[in-house]
Amino acid sequence: MPELPVSGTHLETYRGRAEAALTTLFDGELVGRADARLREAMRYSLLAGGKRLRPVLLYAAATAVGGSRASSPDTDRAACAIECIHTYSLIHDDLPAMDNDDLRRGQPTCHKAFDEATAILAGDALQTLGFELLCAADSVDAATRLALVAELASASGSRGMVGGQAVDVAHVGRPITAATLESMHALKTGALIRAALRMGALLGAADVRARACLDEYARCIGLAFQVQDDILDITGD
């Protein structure tokens, strides 16, 4: 099994690398030509901090399988891509029609800092930007690039994160079985965590056994992360 480099030092290194890549992204022409208010709303949410767990796991997986691409700018693009998707989901989750939250990471949510329409558009723009970044990964061969896009799309849509959110919305104020709860967690949170590790494995050209090991790790850490998040929802102030 590949050994994931996820010590405290590694975590901070990867997190810093992700922050730097995300900041650089907004200086490039992919975002620089956007409407000023839309761009500011995107920046506001994307650069608001956070654990950067998904980029960290992507970097760790690519490094663990010994791929030469682990230090490539295209690995940075893939890390930014998955964080764009994650951030879009947070913006939309916070909207009045969903969780109706006022704060995110200690500051006003996007729709509170700007307005609801701008928040929806910022989320939409970040979602599409994620796939644009993967398509621009020029040093990666076409087959791998397509596999990265497919992995992120599957984890983000009705068979992944969005599907999990739909289950969550359907059970607000209603009883939920343990099996349905676990399935919801696997889709809503686990799918994107799994995608991060699988995308890292693709960038590192991992073999079948290494991919299977990383997949099992992703299943376990995704569930643990969601359990902790649920406990904090109940006990946190």
N, C-alpha and C positions, 0 to 999 in steps of 0.2 A: 504493500500500500504506500502511495506517495505521502511523505511527511510534510504537512502544511506548515510553512514558516509563519506562525501567528503569535510569537511572543509579544510582550508589551512594546519592545523596541520596533519589531516588524510592523505592528499595528500602527504605531505613530508614523513610521516611515511611509507606509502605504497611504495612510490618511492624508499626510502632507502632500504626497504625490498627487492624490486625487484632487485636493483643494487647488493646487497649482495648475493642474490640467483644466479644471473647470473655470478658473479665472482667466486663463489664456484663451479658452474657448470664446469668451465674450469679446475678445479683442480681434478675433478672426472675422472673415467676411461672411461666414455662415449666419452669424447673429448680428453683426455690425450694420447690416443694411435693413434691419427690421424697423418698424415704427418705434419711435423713441419711447412712448409710454408702455407699449407692449414689451419692448426689450427690457425696460426697467423692472416691470413686474416679473418677468422671467428671471432676471438677475436677483431680484429681491428674494425669491423663493429658493432658487437653486444654490445661492451662495450664503444661505442663512445658517450654515453650520450643520451639525448632526454627526452621527458616528461614521458615516460613509461606509457602512458595513458591506454593502454589495460591491462597490469598487475594491475594497480591501480584500474580499474573498476572491474576486476575479484575479487580482494581482497575485495573491497567495497560491491559487490553483495553477496559474501559468508558470510561476516560479517552481512550484513543487514537482511538476512533471519535467522540469529541466529544459523547457523550450527556450530557444534563443530569442523568441519574440517577446519574452517577458519584459524586457526593457525598451521595447519598440514604442514609437509614438502611436502606432495603431492600437497597441494595448491600452494606451491612455485614452484613445478615442472610444474604445469599447467600454472602458470604465466610466467615461463621461456619458456614454449612451445609456447605460443601465441606470445611472443616477438621474438622468433626465426623465426616464420613464417613472422611476420611483417618486421624483418630485412632482411630476404631473399628477400622479395618483393622490398625493397628499393634498395638493391644491383642490382637486375635485372632491376628495373626502371631506374637506373642511367646509364646503359650500352649504348654504342653508337647506338645500334639498337633501343633503346627506347627513353629516354629523353636526352641522351648524356650530362649528367651533370658532371662538374668537382669537385664540392664541395658538401658535405653533412655534416650538423651540424658543419660547420666551418672548416672542414678539407677535404683533397682530398678524392674523392670517392674511393671505393675499387678497381675499375679497374685502377684508376690513381695511387694509392699507391702501387699496386702490378702489375697486368696485367689483360687483359680481360679474358683470360682462367681461371686464378686463381679466379677471381671474380665470374664467372659463377659457378665454382665448389664450392666455399664458400657458395653461395646462395643455391645451390642444397643440400649441406651438412646440412645447417641450417634448411632447410625445413624438411628433413627426421629426423633430431635430435628432432624437435618439437614433432613428433609423437612417437619417441622412448621414450621421457620423459614421455608422457602420459601412454604409455604401462608399464613403470616402476613404476607407482603410486600404489605400493603394498598394501597400507592401504585402498584403495578404492575398493569396490566390483566390480566384473567383469562386471556387467551390467552398472554401472555408468562409469567405465573406457571406455567401448565401446561407450557409449553415448558421452563422452568427445571427443573421437577420431572422431566420426561421425560429431559432431558439428564443430570441427575445420576444418575437411576435406571439409565439405560442404561450409563453409565460405571462404575457401582458393581457391577453384577450379573454374570451368567454370560457376558455379551458384553463385559465389561470387566474390572475389577479382580479380582473373584472368579474369573472364568474364567482369568485369568492365573495366579492363585495355584494353581488346580487343575492347570494345566500344570506349574508349578514343583514341586508336591508329587509329581506323577506321575513326574518325572525325577530325583528325589533319588537320587544314587548310580548313575545310569544315563547313558549317552551322550546328547547332544542335538545335533541338527543346527543349523546356523547359521540356517536359515529358521525352525525352531521356536523358537529362542532369541529371534530378532527379534520373532516373533509374540507370544511370552510377554511381552516387554518392552513392546510396544505395548499389551497388555491390562493387565498388572499395574501399570505405572507411567504409561505414556503416556495411557491412557484418562482418568484423572482430571485430568491436566495439560491435556489437550485440552478436557475439560469446563469447566475453570476459564476458559479463554480464550473458549470458545463462550458460556458463561454471561455473561461480561463483555460480549461482543458483543451478546447479547440485551438486556441491561440498557441498553446504549448505543444500541440501535436501529440497529445496523450494517446497511449494505446488503450485497447478495450478494457483491460483489467483496471488500469488507473482511472478511467472514466467511471467504471462501476463503483470503485471505492469512494470517489469524490461524490457520486450520486447518493450513496448511503449516508455519508457525512452530511450532505446538504439536507436530507430528509430529517435527520436528527437535530441539527442545529436550527432548522426552520421551525420545528415544533417547539424546541426549548425557548427560542426567541419569542414566539407568540404566547406561550404560557406565561413568561415573565411580563410581557406587555399587558396581558389580561389582568394579572395580579396588580400591576401598577395602576391600571384603570380603576380598580376597586379601592386600593389603599392610598393612591397618590392624591396630593392636594393640588 
